[in-house]
Amino acid sequence: MKKLYLFTIVLCSSLFSFSQDLEIGVKLIENNTVKKVTSSKSVLFVIEDDTHYIHFYLDLARKIKRKLRKSTSAVDFNYEMSSEFKPFEFDLKRIPNKKYDKLNYDIVCFLETSNMKNFDATKERERVIIFDLDLNISESSTNKTIEIAKLHIAANNFIADHNKEAAHLISEIIIQ
């Protein structure tokens, strides 16, 4: 009987502590500046990720353009996406085909997700998706890295839930 009580207490406390670790939102967890940006008037974002994330990136691109509209003269996106698994036809149709020349921009920012984790819904919480969004910012003329940043994103149900916050942080990193 004591073992059953002990087991119940341990189980309840572990569930409580697990639910506390899942803070929903966007956090900047890494930001290493190698060199100060001389000019960020034109920015090209290169998205190198799985084709299944196209909806996330299209929404993020729209929000980044909106945030950088006043501070930069040109913001464009190259989608260099592929998939290890068979990509969905619908996803492939949504990927923009237009490619921009990296040399026509002051800086190039490479975007990619990493550490993707899904937690299924339970009675206590909704489905949670946790991942990191890696940014590698470089000068287009010299191809040298200027800055490396990592955003930690935790979202309920859909990975694009916090794109507005992510776009805000990305624009602050680019503008600074």
N, C-alpha and C positions, 0 to 999 in steps of 0.2 A: 504494500500500500504506500509506503514511504517512497519507493522508487517511482511509482506512478505520479505522486505529487511533485517530486523532484523533476521528473521528465516534463510535466505540464508547465512548471515554472520556467525551466530552461527554454522550452519551445516558445512560450509567450514572450519571454525577454528577447530571444533571438529575432522573432518576428517584429517586435517593436523597434529594435535597433536596426534591422534591415530596412524598415520603412523610413527611418530617419535619415539614412544615407542617400536617399533618392531625392535630392533637391532639384526641382524642375526649373529650368531656365538655362541661361548662357553665361559662362564664365571664361575670362581670359586666363589660361593656366600657364602659358609660356609666351614670352615676348623677348627675343634676343635681337638687338639692333647691332649690326656689324658696321654699318656706315650710314651717315646721315643722308637723307634723300635730298638731292639738289633741286629737282623739279618733279612734281607729280601732276602736271597739267593734263597729261594723257595717260590713261591706264588701260592695259589689256589684261583681262582675266583669262587664264587658261585652265579649263576644268578637265582634269585627268582622273576619271573615275568610272565606275560601273554604269552601264546604260540604264539599269533599273532605278537610278537616282535622278533621272532627268527632270522629273516633276519638282523635286526639291531644288535643283539648281536653276531651273527656269524661274521659279518663284523668288529665289535668293537673288538672281541676276536683276530682276525687275526692281527689287527693293534696294539693291546696291546702287543701281542707276539713279533711282530717286534720291538717295542720300548724297551721292556725289555730283548731282546735277549742277549745283551752284559753285562748287569749288574746283572742278576740272572741266576741261574743254571737250575731252573725248573719253568715253568709257565704253569698251566693247568686250565681247566674250568669244573665245574660241572653245568649242566643245570637242575635245579629243577623248571620246568615251569608247569603251569596249566592254566586253563581258566574257567571263570564263565560261559561263553557262549560256544556254541558248537565250538570246535576248528576245523580249516581246516585240512583235511587229509594231504595236502601238507606240512603244518607247522609241523605237528607231525612227518612226515618222515624226516624232516631236523634236528630235535633235536638229538644231539649225545647221545647215550645210555651209554657210558663209564663213570663210576663214580670213582673218586679218593678219597682215604682216607685222611681226613683232618689232621690227626696226622702226616702224612709224610711230612708236609710243615711247614715252619717257621711262615708264616702269612696266614690268610684267609681273603679275601675281598668279602663282600656281595654286589651285585649290584642289584638295582631295580629302575624303573622309578616311578615318582609321578607327580602330577599336570599337567597331559597331557591336552593340549588345542589345538584345530584346528581352524584356521580362513580360511574360504573359499576364493578362488581367486576372485578378483574384477578387474576392468579395470586398477586401479592404481598399484596393486601389485599381486604377485603370491600367491598361497596357502602358509600359514605359519603354522608351527607346533612348539609349545612351550612346553617344559617339563623340569623336573628336573631329574637328575641322581644321586641317593643317593648311597654313598659308606660308608660301615661300616667295618673298618679294625680291626681284632682281632688276638691275638696270638692263634695259634692252640693248643698248649699244655695246656694253662690255660683257654682258651675261654674268656679272658678279652678283652674289647674294648681298642684298642690303639688309634684309630683316627676315626673321623666321618667327612665326607666331602659331599658337595652337589655341583653339576655342573648344571648351568642353560644353557639349549641349545635351541636355536631358529633356525629353519631350513626352507628352502623353499622346498615345495613339498614332500620331503622324509626325514624320521627321521634320516637316516644314512648319510646325507649330510656332517656333521661335525664330523664324527667319528675319523678322523685323529687328529683334535685338541683335542677332548675328550681323546683319547688314550695318547696324549702327556701330558696332565694335570694329568691323572691318573698315568702314569709312574713317573712323578715328585713327586707326593704325596707318592707313594710307596717307591721310592729310597731315598728321603730326610732323 
